[in-house]
Amino acid sequence: MYRYDTYDQAMVDARVEEFRDQCRRRLEGKLTEDQFKPLRLMNGLYLQLHAYMLRVAVPYGTLSGDQMRALADIAEKYDRGYGHFTTRQNIQYNWIKLEDAGDILADLAKVEMHAIQTSGNCIRNISSDHFAGAAADEATDPRPYAELLRQWSSFHPEFAYLPRKFKIAVIASKTDRAAMKLHDIGIRIVERATEDGRAELGAAFYVGGGMGRTPMIAPCINEFVPLDRLITYAEACLRVYNRHGRRDNKYKARIKILVHELGAEEYTRQVEAEYAHLLDQGVEPPFAELERIRSFFADPAFRAAEEASASGEPAETASDPAFRRWVQRNTNPHKAPGYVSAVISLKPVGGIPGDATAEQMRLMADLAERYGFDELRVMHTQNIVLPHVHKSDLPAVWRALDGAGLSTPNLDQIGDIIACPGLDYCSLANARSIPVAQKISERFEASGKGEALGELKLKISGCINACGHHHAGHIGILGVDRKGVENYQLSLGGSEAEDTALAKITGPGFDEDGIVDAVETAADVYLRERTEGERFLDTYRRIGMTPFKEALYG
């Protein structure tokens, strides 16, 4: 994984001292809240319903054991003993005192972490595939390019005050595990054959996606940008947006609105013109810098193929049904023989999706150091991955996770719920998300239907900002305010994967208990109507909305 150089460290250390002084002046009354707000947002500090919330950047979701352990220490020392992992592959702390903010940033800086650009109208944390560098279906490891984008976008003077926040995702496989088309810019690294038969890598650019009150799927504006022009093309996309994006109405300020109103063809024409201009300016960093970055992402020392093959499937798989279920559900194929990527579920039945205690974080750090080449990944689905685990080590990993409440075998099932913090914490929310998620997971565990349903992605947002990605759920739930009463809209048919689709609202909303019943009703329709091999999403696409509406509303 990437390690800071002297410039990176100096930049972060300087920001810590700068913000420490800003916090001191706010506490002394020398800055008003209106004056302080833009300063704290630059450093990931929000003022929520009950306390300050700090959002810490985890670039492309990659952490070391030491970094995870530092996050645990912060949770214990400055918060209430836990942290919340988010859909942007970051971590949030919900109970921060302003007088501690500078010390927290200083503790983060000691392990090469920060909270810079996790808020504000700037380029946010660059996200990527949580299986990057491990998955067998990649054209290449996308993380060096995500790191290059991170360095380019950090403190970029031209893009520090964009019309609205800006999110970029980079993947390198046909399988989209990062909701790439629902980003402001989604980049897929692709491979094509040249005229002389060589394989050449390039980047397909998708621009103008997003969720929120006006969800849109990004169109592809360029199918192949040479990788040595990746930064230049990204800069062209940002410049056109910065030039024309609206600043008079925050609800119409995202790039998706600009692309929609200009039209993808006209937006692309302007980007190509800007791109041609920038090529003459020499914006792209030297190739040597990419090679320097790439060196940090070399494969770890995997065991030899002969040794890996000889070890075979662990004997415990056959003897322990719980272990076998976890292996079948929560591991992903790896490019190296004998290895898998193991998913640590932060979604226990009745738990708060994405939360992990300090003790659990320390355990995950220990497991990464012992069994995973000292590497962890934060998933955009609010789980954690050990990307490189040898199959022979899986029993020991599972036993440790099981003892800590981290072994729920529910990856991509109905219990693997994405949920925003909702009205329990967020000052923007209209309704609570957490209790709904808890009740749904408990309902389906009690009924035993969860396993029978197979792949079914459920996502919950507590307001129209869609931090819970409800637009992209096979089943999506949106909490709204109906004359002072929490009400929940049910949507069906969304997908954040390579078959990206936006969910459609079924009809009138439900109260808290009613939405749990409605989810079960929709699941029952699927169980009744599905054909062999169909996922919930496949059945919905085949039979349409009508059977679900009839069951829900009579």
LOBAVEX-117763 format. One record per residue (C-alpha): residue number from 0; residue in one letter; x, y, z. Coordinates in steps of 0.02 Angstrom, whole numbers. Example, Ala and Ser with C-alpha at 12.3 -4.5 7.8 and 13.67 -1.06 7.14 Angstrom:
{0,A,{615,-225,390}};
{1,S,{684,-53,357}};
END
This chain:
{0,M,{0,0,0}};
{1,Y,{54,180,-26}};
{2,R,{168,261,103}};
{3,Y,{188,448,129}};
{4,D,{345,534,68}};
{5,T,{416,687,157}};
{6,Y,{302,805,59}};
{7,D,{145,706,102}};
{8,Q,{189,705,287}};
{9,A,{235,889,292}};
{10,M,{73,936,205}};
{11,V,{-33,839,330}};
{12,D,{66,900,481}};
{13,A,{46,1081,426}};
{14,R,{-142,1059,407}};
{15,V,{-153,986,583}};
{16,E,{-73,1139,661}};
{17,E,{-176,1257,554}};
{18,F,{-339,1175,608}};
{19,R,{-286,1162,789}};
{20,D,{-269,1352,789}};
{21,Q,{-437,1374,704}};
{22,C,{-522,1265,836}};
{23,R,{-438,1363,975}};
{24,R,{-501,1527,905}};
{25,R,{-678,1457,888}};
{26,L,{-676,1397,1069}};
{27,E,{-613,1568,1126}};
{28,G,{-755,1654,1031}};
{29,K,{-639,1738,907}};
{30,L,{-726,1650,763}};
{31,T,{-914,1639,743}};
{32,E,{-995,1477,688}};
{33,D,{-1026,1553,516}};
{34,Q,{-840,1595,503}};
{35,F,{-786,1427,571}};
{36,K,{-902,1318,467}};
{37,P,{-805,1322,302}};
{38,L,{-642,1293,397}};
{39,R,{-705,1140,491}};
{40,L,{-785,1067,335}};
{41,M,{-618,1074,247}};
{42,N,{-557,957,383}};
{43,G,{-704,837,384}};
{44,L,{-787,905,542}};
{45,Y,{-977,917,537}};
{46,L,{-1097,983,669}};
{47,Q,{-1231,850,686}};
{48,L,{-1385,835,795}};
{49,H,{-1297,795,958}};
{50,A,{-1112,827,933}};
{51,Y,{-976,854,805}};
{52,M,{-946,714,681}};
{53,L,{-773,685,607}};
{54,R,{-754,596,440}};
{55,V,{-583,519,410}};
{56,A,{-520,483,234}};
{57,V,{-472,306,187}};
{58,P,{-406,325,8}};
{59,Y,{-478,188,-105}};
{60,G,{-525,98,57}};
{61,T,{-351,32,96}};
{62,L,{-286,20,276}};
{63,S,{-140,-59,366}};
{64,G,{-152,-145,532}};
{65,D,{-69,3,619}};
{66,Q,{-194,122,540}};
{67,M,{-344,17,591}};
{68,R,{-272,7,767}};
{69,A,{-254,197,771}};
{70,L,{-437,213,719}};
{71,A,{-482,99,865}};
{72,D,{-381,207,986}};
{73,I,{-470,364,925}};
{74,A,{-639,281,948}};
{75,E,{-594,235,1126}};
{76,K,{-506,395,1176}};
{77,Y,{-612,528,1092}};
{78,D,{-779,447,1049}};
{79,R,{-892,317,1131}};
{80,G,{-790,164,1086}};
{81,Y,{-843,135,907}};
{82,G,{-832,203,730}};
{83,H,{-948,198,580}};
{84,F,{-881,140,410}};
{85,T,{-966,228,265}};
{86,T,{-1015,203,83}};
{87,R,{-869,315,32}};
{88,Q,{-747,189,108}};
{89,N,{-714,311,252}};
{90,I,{-743,304,439}};
{91,Q,{-846,426,542}};
{92,Y,{-846,466,727}};
{93,N,{-1012,533,790}};
{94,W,{-972,602,964}};
{95,I,{-822,718,944}};
{96,K,{-784,866,1058}};
{97,L,{-716,1019,969}};
{98,E,{-574,1038,1094}};
{99,D,{-512,864,1042}};
{100,A,{-519,889,853}};
{101,G,{-339,950,833}};
{102,D,{-272,806,939}};
{103,I,{-369,679,836}};
{104,L,{-296,746,674}};
{105,A,{-123,740,751}};
{106,D,{-149,558,801}};
{107,L,{-207,520,624}};
{108,A,{-55,606,548}};
{109,K,{60,489,647}};
{110,V,{-7,343,545}};
{111,E,{-17,435,377}};
{112,M,{-203,476,385}};
{113,H,{-306,635,383}};
{114,A,{-481,707,360}};
{115,I,{-438,829,220}};
{116,Q,{-569,846,81}};
{117,T,{-693,727,162}};
{118,S,{-818,869,155}};
{119,G,{-846,1031,61}};
{120,N,{-867,1072,-123}};
{121,C,{-708,986,-177}};
{122,I,{-648,818,-243}};
{123,R,{-687,694,-105}};
{124,N,{-601,531,-59}};
{125,I,{-559,430,-216}};
{126,S,{-647,262,-205}};
{127,S,{-610,97,-290}};
{128,D,{-649,-88,-298}};
{129,H,{-625,-164,-125}};
{130,F,{-550,-320,-208}};
{131,A,{-426,-217,-310}};
{132,G,{-259,-303,-333}};
{133,A,{-334,-468,-277}};
{134,A,{-478,-505,-395}};
{135,A,{-449,-625,-538}};
{136,D,{-553,-524,-663}};
{137,E,{-453,-362,-667}};
{138,A,{-363,-288,-816}};
{139,T,{-239,-214,-691}};
{140,D,{-235,-153,-512}};
{141,P,{-331,12,-515}};
{142,R,{-260,77,-350}};
{143,P,{-102,159,-420}};
{144,Y,{-215,264,-531}};
{145,A,{-330,302,-386}};
{146,E,{-177,359,-287}};
{147,L,{-119,466,-433}};
{148,L,{-291,547,-437}};
{149,R,{-284,573,-248}};
{150,Q,{-118,664,-259}};
{151,W,{-176,768,-407}};
{152,S,{-339,818,-322}};
{153,S,{-270,855,-147}};
{154,F,{-265,1044,-123}};
{155,H,{-290,1071,-310}};
{156,P,{-313,1261,-312}};
{157,E,{-432,1264,-459}};
{158,F,{-548,1133,-385}};
{159,A,{-550,1184,-202}};
{160,Y,{-717,1276,-222}};
{161,L,{-818,1180,-351}};
{162,P,{-1004,1213,-375}};
{163,R,{-1038,1058,-270}};
{164,K,{-951,906,-195}};
{165,F,{-868,790,-319}};
{166,K,{-841,601,-312}};
{167,I,{-730,491,-418}};
{168,A,{-718,301,-425}};
{169,V,{-589,194,-517}};
{170,I,{-610,10,-559}};
{171,A,{-524,-112,-678}};
{172,S,{-646,-255,-704}};
{173,K,{-806,-285,-799}};
{174,T,{-889,-323,-632}};
{175,D,{-928,-158,-550}};
{176,R,{-904,-173,-362}};
{177,A,{-890,16,-331}};
{178,A,{-1053,88,-402}};
{179,M,{-943,170,-532}};
{180,K,{-1082,235,-646}};
{181,L,{-1165,324,-499}};
{182,H,{-1015,440,-472}};
{183,D,{-980,613,-539}};
{184,I,{-837,531,-633}};
{185,G,{-825,343,-648}};
{186,I,{-668,271,-726}};
{187,R,{-654,92,-787}};
{188,I,{-481,36,-841}};
{189,V,{-505,-71,-996}};
{190,E,{-397,-172,-1115}};
{191,R,{-400,-174,-1304}};
{192,A,{-293,-248,-1441}};
{193,T,{-185,-133,-1547}};
{194,E,{-164,-152,-1734}};
{195,D,{-6,-255,-1709}};
{196,G,{-94,-372,-1586}};
{197,R,{-26,-302,-1422}};
{198,A,{-137,-274,-1271}};
{199,E,{-157,-91,-1225}};
{200,L,{-235,-19,-1068}};
{201,G,{-343,135,-1066}};
{202,A,{-480,218,-965}};
{203,A,{-665,228,-1006}};
{204,F,{-737,388,-932}};
{205,Y,{-915,394,-868}};
{206,V,{-968,569,-814}};
{207,G,{-1126,638,-735}};
{208,G,{-1189,501,-621}};
{209,G,{-1254,523,-445}};
{210,M,{-1392,490,-321}};
{211,G,{-1476,619,-209}};
{212,R,{-1641,701,-254}};
{213,T,{-1608,682,-442}};
{214,P,{-1525,513,-470}};
{215,M,{-1439,486,-637}};
{216,I,{-1330,353,-717}};
{217,A,{-1171,422,-795}};
{218,P,{-1155,407,-984}};
{219,C,{-989,351,-1059}};
{220,I,{-913,504,-1140}};
{221,N,{-749,422,-1197}};
{222,E,{-724,235,-1214}};
{223,F,{-534,239,-1216}};
{224,V,{-419,373,-1146}};
{225,P,{-235,320,-1145}};
{226,L,{-181,290,-966}};
{227,D,{-37,411,-983}};
{228,R,{-170,546,-1012}};
{229,L,{-285,497,-868}};
{230,I,{-253,652,-761}};
{231,T,{-263,769,-909}};
{232,Y,{-433,701,-961}};
{233,A,{-498,708,-782}};
{234,E,{-441,888,-770}};
{235,A,{-532,930,-931}};
{236,C,{-692,855,-861}};
{237,L,{-675,957,-701}};
{238,R,{-633,1119,-791}};
{239,V,{-789,1113,-898}};
{240,Y,{-894,1079,-743}};
{241,N,{-809,1216,-643}};
{242,R,{-839,1338,-784}};
{243,H,{-1024,1302,-811}};
{244,G,{-1088,1217,-654}};
{245,R,{-1223,1315,-563}};
{246,R,{-1180,1405,-402}};
{247,D,{-1348,1490,-377}};
{248,N,{-1445,1332,-331}};
{249,K,{-1362,1190,-233}};
{250,Y,{-1498,1069,-289}};
{251,K,{-1445,1095,-470}};
{252,A,{-1259,1113,-442}};
{253,R,{-1196,935,-467}};
{254,I,{-1111,888,-629}};
{255,K,{-1252,766,-669}};
{256,I,{-1367,916,-693}};
{257,L,{-1242,1003,-807}};
{258,V,{-1218,847,-915}};
{259,H,{-1406,823,-924}};
{260,E,{-1443,1004,-970}};
{261,L,{-1301,1024,-1094}};
{262,G,{-1326,850,-1161}};
{263,A,{-1191,718,-1155}};
{264,E,{-1137,757,-1334}};
{265,E,{-1109,943,-1302}};
{266,Y,{-1026,913,-1134}};
{267,T,{-909,788,-1218}};
{268,R,{-869,911,-1358}};
{269,Q,{-816,1042,-1231}};
{270,V,{-714,915,-1132}};
{271,E,{-623,858,-1289}};
{272,A,{-583,1039,-1333}};
{273,E,{-518,1071,-1157}};
{274,Y,{-420,908,-1164}};
{275,A,{-335,960,-1325}};
{276,H,{-289,1126,-1246}};
{277,L,{-220,1043,-1089}};
{278,L,{-112,921,-1188}};
{279,D,{-14,1072,-1245}};
{280,Q,{7,1131,-1064}};
{281,G,{92,974,-999}};
{282,V,{-28,940,-855}};
{283,E,{7,753,-842}};
{284,P,{132,704,-705}};
{285,P,{293,622,-769}};
{286,F,{287,435,-800}};
{287,A,{419,412,-665}};
{288,E,{293,471,-535}};
{289,L,{167,339,-586}};
{290,E,{304,208,-579}};
{291,R,{352,267,-405}};
{292,I,{171,252,-348}};
{293,R,{149,84,-434}};
{294,S,{295,11,-337}};
{295,F,{195,26,-175}};
{296,F,{60,-89,-245}};
{297,A,{167,-238,-293}};
{298,D,{93,-407,-249}};
{299,P,{138,-472,-76}};
{300,A,{243,-631,-61}};
{301,F,{108,-758,-99}};
{302,R,{148,-939,-63}};
{303,A,{209,-1039,-212}};
{304,A,{74,-1110,-324}};
{305,E,{129,-1289,-286}};
{306,E,{115,-1260,-99}};
{307,A,{-49,-1167,-117}};
{308,S,{-125,-1305,-224}};
{309,A,{-65,-1441,-107}};
{310,S,{-153,-1364,42}};
{311,G,{-322,-1381,-43}};
{312,E,{-488,-1346,42}};
{313,P,{-477,-1339,232}};
{314,A,{-546,-1493,318}};
{315,E,{-655,-1387,433}};
{316,T,{-763,-1339,284}};
{317,A,{-842,-1510,282}};
{318,S,{-852,-1535,471}};
{319,D,{-924,-1368,529}};
{320,P,{-1082,-1307,441}};
{321,A,{-1065,-1129,510}};
{322,F,{-888,-1115,445}};
{323,R,{-936,-1188,278}};
{324,R,{-1079,-1063,260}};
{325,W,{-962,-919,298}};
{326,V,{-833,-979,170}};
{327,Q,{-966,-1001,36}};
{328,R,{-1047,-833,70}};
{329,N,{-909,-716,129}};
{330,T,{-757,-759,24}};
{331,N,{-715,-702,-152}};
{332,P,{-602,-788,-282}};
{333,H,{-423,-727,-288}};
{334,K,{-300,-711,-431}};
{335,A,{-169,-811,-334}};
{336,P,{-194,-1000,-318}};
{337,G,{-243,-1052,-143}};
{338,Y,{-300,-879,-88}};
{339,V,{-467,-791,-64}};
{340,S,{-525,-620,-9}};
{341,A,{-620,-638,155}};
{342,V,{-761,-518,197}};
{343,I,{-785,-467,379}};
{344,S,{-968,-427,402}};
{345,L,{-1011,-272,504}};
{346,K,{-1195,-321,491}};
{347,P,{-1238,-437,636}};
{348,V,{-1422,-478,655}};
{349,G,{-1502,-332,745}};
{350,G,{-1342,-230,736}};
{351,I,{-1305,-57,666}};
{352,P,{-1240,-76,487}};
{353,G,{-1060,-17,470}};
{354,D,{-1021,5,655}};
{355,A,{-867,-76,733}};
{356,T,{-807,-63,911}};
{357,A,{-629,-20,959}};
{358,E,{-603,-201,1012}};
{359,Q,{-666,-265,845}};
{360,M,{-553,-144,750}};
{361,R,{-402,-205,848}};
{362,L,{-447,-385,810}};
{363,M,{-462,-346,625}};
{364,A,{-291,-261,632}};
{365,D,{-217,-415,716}};
{366,L,{-292,-532,586}};
{367,A,{-226,-424,444}};
{368,E,{-51,-428,514}};
{369,R,{-53,-614,549}};
{370,Y,{-149,-683,400}};
{371,G,{-172,-545,272}};
{372,F,{-4,-464,229}};
{373,D,{-48,-317,343}};
{374,E,{-188,-252,233}};
{375,L,{-374,-217,253}};
{376,R,{-503,-137,140}};
{377,V,{-660,-39,180}};
{378,M,{-803,-90,65}};
{379,H,{-929,37,-1}};
{380,T,{-1058,-85,69}};
{381,Q,{-996,-44,246}};
{382,N,{-901,-206,276}};
{383,I,{-713,-242,290}};
{384,V,{-607,-355,181}};
{385,L,{-449,-454,214}};
{386,P,{-397,-455,30}};
{387,H,{-263,-591,34}};
{388,V,{-300,-742,146}};
{389,H,{-232,-916,114}};
{390,K,{-368,-1048,119}};
{391,S,{-275,-1146,252}};
{392,D,{-288,-994,368}};
{393,L,{-476,-973,348}};
{394,P,{-524,-1082,498}};
{395,A,{-417,-977,616}};
{396,V,{-481,-815,541}};
{397,W,{-662,-872,555}};
{398,R,{-643,-930,735}};
{399,A,{-572,-761,785}};
{400,L,{-709,-666,693}};
{401,D,{-845,-779,762}};
{402,G,{-788,-744,939}};
{403,A,{-800,-557,907}};
{404,G,{-971,-554,823}};
{405,L,{-896,-523,651}};
{406,S,{-934,-686,560}};
{407,T,{-1113,-660,500}};
{408,P,{-1121,-752,331}};
{409,N,{-1230,-625,241}};
{410,L,{-1128,-547,101}};
{411,D,{-1250,-479,-31}};
{412,Q,{-1399,-552,60}};
{413,I,{-1547,-460,134}};
{414,G,{-1459,-444,303}};
{415,D,{-1310,-356,221}};
{416,I,{-1401,-190,229}};
{417,I,{-1325,-23,181}};
{418,A,{-1397,112,296}};
{419,C,{-1352,292,329}};
{420,P,{-1347,356,511}};
{421,G,{-1517,438,483}};
{422,L,{-1610,541,610}};
{423,D,{-1520,460,756}};
{424,Y,{-1368,569,713}};
{425,C,{-1386,671,554}};
{426,S,{-1456,848,556}};
{427,L,{-1512,830,374}};
{428,A,{-1614,671,398}};
{429,N,{-1804,661,397}};
{430,A,{-1818,485,469}};
{431,R,{-1721,353,561}};
{432,S,{-1631,220,460}};
{433,I,{-1547,117,595}};
{434,P,{-1702,48,682}};
{435,V,{-1778,-2,515}};
{436,A,{-1619,-95,466}};
{437,Q,{-1615,-183,634}};
{438,K,{-1797,-237,623}};
{439,I,{-1779,-303,446}};
{440,S,{-1625,-407,487}};
{441,E,{-1711,-477,641}};
{442,R,{-1871,-516,545}};
{443,F,{-1783,-615,409}};
{444,E,{-1670,-705,531}};
{445,A,{-1821,-760,632}};
{446,S,{-1918,-815,478}};
{447,G,{-1770,-908,403}};
{448,K,{-1805,-830,232}};
{449,G,{-1639,-740,217}};
{450,E,{-1542,-889,151}};
{451,A,{-1682,-938,32}};
{452,L,{-1684,-764,-45}};
{453,G,{-1504,-772,-104}};
{454,E,{-1431,-612,-177}};
{455,L,{-1543,-468,-125}};
{456,K,{-1466,-298,-95}};
{457,L,{-1566,-186,22}};
{458,K,{-1519,-4,51}};
{459,I,{-1594,127,167}};
{460,S,{-1578,317,168}};
{461,G,{-1648,433,300}};
{462,C,{-1670,578,179}};
{463,I,{-1667,625,-5}};
{464,N,{-1478,649,-3}};
{465,A,{-1468,459,-25}};
{466,C,{-1315,424,82}};
{467,G,{-1386,248,101}};
{468,H,{-1391,225,-90}};
{469,H,{-1576,178,-88}};
{470,H,{-1592,219,-274}};
{471,A,{-1473,76,-311}};
{472,G,{-1552,-57,-202}};
{473,H,{-1639,-211,-269}};
{474,I,{-1752,-153,-129}};
{475,G,{-1730,29,-78}};
{476,I,{-1806,123,68}};
{477,L,{-1814,313,84}};
{478,G,{-1866,396,246}};
{479,V,{-1968,556,223}};
{480,D,{-2063,676,335}};
{481,R,{-2252,674,315}};
{482,K,{-2321,816,422}};
{483,G,{-2202,781,563}};
{484,V,{-2218,591,553}};
{485,E,{-2081,475,488}};
{486,N,{-2138,388,329}};
{487,Y,{-2046,263,221}};
{488,Q,{-2056,246,32}};
{489,L,{-2020,75,-44}};
{490,S,{-1928,61,-210}};
{491,L,{-1886,-91,-315}};
{492,G,{-1769,-136,-457}};
{493,G,{-1611,-34,-426}};
{494,S,{-1433,-94,-452}};
{495,E,{-1262,-15,-423}};
{496,A,{-1169,-153,-517}};
{497,E,{-1123,-167,-701}};
{498,D,{-1309,-181,-739}};
{499,T,{-1338,-10,-659}};
{500,A,{-1521,38,-638}};
{501,L,{-1621,160,-532}};
{502,A,{-1757,90,-420}};
{503,K,{-1939,141,-445}};
{504,I,{-2058,190,-304}};
{505,T,{-2196,62,-277}};
{506,G,{-2327,185,-213}};
{507,P,{-2382,265,-48}};
{508,G,{-2262,251,97}};
{509,F,{-2272,154,261}};
{510,D,{-2239,184,444}};
{511,E,{-2089,103,530}};
{512,D,{-2171,-65,563}};
{513,G,{-2265,-59,398}};
{514,I,{-2106,-42,295}};
{515,V,{-2036,-200,376}};
{516,D,{-2195,-292,328}};
{517,A,{-2184,-218,153}};
{518,V,{-2007,-282,128}};
{519,E,{-2063,-457,179}};
{520,T,{-2212,-446,62}};
{521,A,{-2098,-400,-84}};
{522,A,{-1982,-543,-38}};
{523,D,{-2129,-664,-35}};
{524,V,{-2182,-611,-209}};
{525,Y,{-2006,-649,-270}};
{526,L,{-2003,-820,-185}};
{527,R,{-2169,-862,-267}};
{528,E,{-2131,-797,-441}};
{529,R,{-1947,-834,-468}};
{530,T,{-1883,-963,-589}};
{531,E,{-1728,-1068,-561}};
{532,G,{-1569,-964,-548}};
{533,E,{-1657,-795,-542}};
{534,R,{-1604,-663,-418}};
{535,F,{-1733,-545,-345}};
{536,L,{-1678,-414,-472}};
{537,D,{-1698,-536,-617}};
{538,T,{-1874,-584,-565}};
{539,Y,{-1923,-402,-543}};
{540,R,{-1859,-361,-716}};
{541,R,{-1953,-508,-792}};
{542,I,{-2123,-487,-708}};
{543,G,{-2121,-298,-681}};
{544,M,{-2191,-192,-541}};
{545,T,{-2375,-244,-551}};
{546,P,{-2369,-407,-450}};
{547,F,{-2274,-320,-311}};
{548,K,{-2395,-173,-305}};
{549,E,{-2544,-290,-299}};
{550,A,{-2469,-383,-152}};
{551,L,{-2420,-223,-62}};
{552,Y,{-2578,-121,-87}};
{553,G,{-2713,-246,-134}};
END
